[in-house]
Amino acid sequence: MPEVVGPHGPPVWQTPPRVPGSAPEVAARPATGQHGRVSVPSPPAVPYHATAQRPAWSDLPQRVRAAVATRLGAPVVQARTAGAGFTRGFAALLRTADGHRAFVKAAPHVEQPQLVDWYAREAAILTRLPAGLPVPRPRWTLWEAGWFVLCLDAVDGHTPRLPWNQVELTATLTAFTDVTEALADPPDELTALGLPHLADLAREDILWWGEVAAGREPVPPLPAPARGRLAELVALESRLPGYAAAATGLTHGDLRVDNVLVDTTGAAWFCDWSWLCHGPAWFDLVTLLITGYADGLDVDSLFTAHPAAAGAPGDALDVTLAALAGYHLTAATSAPPTASTHLPAHQRWTGEQALAWLSHRQAWT
C-alpha cells in the first residue's frame, strides 16, 4: 500500500503542549448555504503544498544517509522534499540508483523527541490498519546516529490545491467513507495500542473558549459577528467531550487537506496517522470541510450527506466548529521551534474560517 509524497505535520492540537459508502457530489461553484448566504472564497496566505520547512537529504548525518541507502539496497540519487506539512522533520521521496523509490521520514531524538514518538506511533498504527484502505504501509524503521527513520511505500501524487477541484474533493470524500466504515468496528490489534480518546484530547488541549471566558487566555481578534458571543461559544465547545465519548469507532484525528494525497489515477490517499483516536468520524469531516467553506462551497450539504455524519448529534457540526475556532485562534500567537514558521498563519486562517462558518450557520450578524 503506497505512502504519500505529501505533507507530514502534527495534528493541530499536538504541537508542544500548551498551558492550562458514497460521497455527495460537490457543488461546482460557490453555493448558497443555510440562511441564504454564500461564503466569499478566502484562500490561505501560504498554500498547503508549500508550508513545510524541512532539512534536505544532504543535511542528514552521513551515517544516517548511508544506513538508509543500505536498507534501500542502492545509493540514493534523488530526493524530493515534501513541501506540505508543519513540522521540521525530514520527509522526502527518495529514488535509488536502481530505479526504486521510497518515502522516508526521519528526526533526531535529542532535538525532536516528540516527532520521533509520532513517527514510531505512526509505524505501529499503519501496520495494524485494516487491509484495503487508501493509507500508507511501512517497509521498515531504523535507528542510526540518534535518528529515527521510517520508510514507507511511495506513490506519485499531490496535495489537493485550493480552491478544491470538484473531482478531487469527491474522490477524497468517497475515500473517507471507506475509512469511516472500516474503523467503525476496528480490529483488536489496533485498539490494543492504547490509542487516545478524542474526548480526553478535547478536555486537555482543544477547548479554549472556556479559558478565554475565565480570563486565563487573552481574547483573540474576533470578527464582528462573533463579538459578544463568548458565552455561546463556551456552551457549544463544552459539548464536544460528551459527544466524542459516545463514539464507538476510531477516526484519523487530523484530517486536514495537507494530509490528503491525490494520486495519478485520481484516487485519494490519507497520510499522517500518528493521531488515530477513539472518536466520531464526523469530527474529521468538519476539519476537512473547513477548506471547502473557505472556497465558498455548500459545505452544510456536504457534511449532512456524508456517511460519517450519520447519527451525529444535531448540533455536532456547530460544536466542532466552535471548538476548532477557539483552538486555532488562541494557538496562533507563535510557532514552537520544532514547527514551520507558517503554522501560526495557518492556525489563524483555519480559526477564522471555522468561526465564519459557525457564524453563518448561527445567523450571527
N, C-alpha and C positions, 0 to 999 in steps of 0.2 A: 504494500500500500504506500503510495508516494507521500513524501513530505513536501513542504512548501518552499518556494523561493522567496516567499513574502515575509511579513513582519513578525517580530518577536518581542513583545513587551509585557510588563506586568499588568495584571488587572488593575483597574483604576483605583481600587481600594487596597491594593497590595504593594504600593510604593512604601518606602520605610515608614514604620508606624507613626501615626500622628497622635498627638495628645488628645486628653480625656478620652402523512397521507398525501396531500396535494397542497400546492400553494396557490393563492389567488393571483390573477393577472394584475400587473402593475399599471396604474394609470399612466398613459403615455405623455401626459402633460400635467402641470400642477392642477390639482382637483379641489373642488370646494368640499371642505370637511364639515364637522359639526358647527352649528351656528352660522352656516353660510359664508364662512370666511376662508381665504386662501393664504397660506404662509408664503412669504416672499422668499425665493431661493437665496440662501446665505451660505456660501462655501467657507470652509475653514481657511485661515490665513496661510497655513502651510499644508499642502496636500498630504493625505495619509501615506502616500507611497514615497514621501521624501522627508519624513520626520526623524529618521534614525541618525545617530552619531556614534558610529561603531569603529573599533580598531580594524585595520586592514589585515589581510593574511600575513603580510610581511611584518606586521607589528607583533605577532605572536612569537614567543620564545622559540629559538631554533629547535630545541628538544621537543617542543610540542608539535611543531610542523613536521619534524622527522617521524614522530610517533604516529601522527595521523596518516602520513604518506605510507608508512609501513602497514598500517591496518587497511588502507585502501588498496594496497597491492601495487602501487606505482607512484611516481612523483607527481605532485600537483603542478599543473602547468597553467591553470587559470582559476581565479577566484572572483566571483561576482557577489559583492557585499549586498545584503538585504537592505533596501532603502527605507522600509517601513518599520514601525515599532518605536518604543520609547525607553528601552534600556540601552546601556552602553556595552552590552555583551557582544562578543563576536558571533556573527551569523552570516553564512555565505554559502553559495552554491559552488562547489569545487569540481573541477574537471581534471582528470588524471591523464598521464601520457598515453595510456592505453585506451582512452576514449570514454571511460566510465565516469559517472557523476554521482555526487552525494551532497546532501545538505548537512552542514556541520555547525553546531553551536558550541561555544566554549567560554569559560570565565575563570578567572583566578580566585582561588578560595580566600586568600588573605584580603584582597581588595574588594571582592564582591561575594561574600559568603551567602547572602540571600539569593543571588542569582544562581549560584551553584546548587542550592537547595531546590530552586524552582526547576532547573534543568533535570536534576535527578528525579524529582517527583513526576515531571512530565514523562520521562522514560518509563517509569513504573506504570503510569496510567495508560500510556499508549500501548503497552504490551498487553494490557488486560481489557481494553475496549472491545466490544462485540465485533466480530468479523463483518466485513462488507460495508463498513461506514466510510465516508469520504474524509478520512483522517489519516495522519501520518503513522508510520510504524518504525520503531527504532531498529537500526542494524547492530549498533554496539555503543558502549561507553568506555571511556578510559580516563585514568588519572596519569598526568605526567607533569613534572616540574611545578607542582602545586596548582595545576589547571585541571578542571573537569571538562571533558569533551563528550558531547552527544552527537552521534551520527545517525541520520535518517535518510530514507529513500528520497530522491529528488524528482520533481516534476516541473515542466515548463508552465508558467502561468504568470498572472499579475494580480496585484491588489486592485479591486474594483475602483474605477475612477468616479469621482463625483462631478457633476450630478450623475446619479445612478442611471445606467443603461437598463432599459426595461427587461431585456433578455437576461442580463446578468443578475438583476435583483430577483427575478422569478426563479432562476436557477438556484440562487442562494436560499431563498425561502423554501423551495422544494427540498433541497438537501437538508435543511434544518428540520423539516418534517420527518425525514428518515432518522435523523439523530434523536429527535424527541421521542419517537416511537421506540427506538432501540433502548433508550435509557429510562423509559418509564418503569421498566422492571429490570433493573441492572443485575448483572451476574454477581454472585457472591464474591468471586475473587477480586472484583473491582471494589466493592464496598468494604472488603476486608482491609483495604489500605488505610482505613481511618480517615476518610475524606471529611473536610469541614462541612458545616451546615450553614447555608445562606442566612438562616435566622440568627446565628451567632455572629457571623460577619457583619450583618446589619447592625446589631446592637453595639458591636465593638468599634466599627470604623466607617460605616456608611451613613448613619443617621446623624446629621449635624444641625438641622434647624432647631432642635431642642437646645443644643449648646448655644446657639445664637440667641434664642429667646431668654436663656438663663444668664446671658451676659458673659459667658465664658469663651465666646468666639465672636470676633468682630462681625458686624453686619456686612455682607458682601454687597457690591454695587447691584442694585435691582432695577429692572425696567419699570416704568410707571405702572403697568397693570398689576404687578406683584407687590408693589409697596402697600404696606398696611395689611398684608395677607399672612403675616408670620404665624399667627395662631392657626390658620387653616393649613399652612404648610407643615407645622408641627403635628397637627392631628392626622394629616394624610400619611406622612412618613412613618408615624408610630405604628401603623397597622402592618407594615411590611414584615416584621419578625413573625407575627402570628400567622400571616398568610403563608410565609415561606416554610414555617414549621409543619404546616398541614400537608405539604407536598410529600409524595412517597418516592418520587424518582430522582434522577440526577440531572444536572444541567451543566453546560460548559463553564459558566461563571464569568466569561469575559468576551462576549461575542460582539466586539467592535468590528468595524469594516476592515481594519488593518489586520484582523485575524482571519480574514477570508481570502482565499485564492481562487481565481477562475482560470482553469487550465485551457489548453489549446483546443479542446473539444467543446468548450463552453460549460463544462461541469464545475460546480463549486466544491471547494475543499475547506475544511476548518482546521486551523493550527493553534498552537499555544494552549495546550491542555493542562497546564500546571494547576489551574484553579477549578477543576471539576469539583462540584459540590452537591450536597443534598439540597434540592430546591426546585422550584417550579420553572419549567421551560419558558413560561411567558415573561419572566424577568429578563432573560437573554434576548427574547424577541423585542422587547422595548429598547434595550441598549442598541440593538442593530438598527431599529427603525428610526432612531433619533436622526440619523443622517438622511433618511427619507423625508422626514419632516423638514429638514433644512433645505431639501431640494424642492419643496412645495408639493409633494405627493400626498395623496389621500391616505395617510398612514392610519387613521382611525379605522378605515375599512380593511386595510391590510392586516392590522392587528386582530380585529374581530373575526376575520375569515380564516385565520391561520389555525391549524390543529393544535398548536402549542397553547393557544388561548382557550381551548375548550375546557369548560368547567372552572375557569378563573373567576374569582370574586368580581362582582360588577364594577368595582372601583379599582381593580388591580392595576390598570394602566395608569390612573391618576396617582395612586400610591407610589408606584415605581418611579414615575416622572418626578414627583416631589422629592423622593429620596435621592435620586441621581442628581437632580439640580442642586440640592443642598450640599452633597458631597463634592461635586466638581467645583462649584463656585467658592466654597471655603478652602479647597485644596489648591486653588490656582494662584496662590501668592508667591510660591517659589518651587524650584525643582531640586530634589535631592541630588547629591553629587554623582550618584550612580545612574541617573536618568538623563535623557535627552533634554537639552535646554528648551526644546519645543513643547515639553509636557505642560507647563502652565498655560500656554496659549490654547492648547488642545482642551485642557480641562475647562478653561473659561468659556470657550466656544461651545463645548458639549453642555455645560451647565446652562448657558444662555438658551440654547435650542430646547433643552428639556423643559426649562421654565416657560419658554414661549409657547411650546406645545400644550403644557398644562394650562397656562393662562387662556389659550384659545379654547380648550375644552371646557374650562370652568366659566367662560364668558366674563373673565376679569377685564375690565377696561380702565 
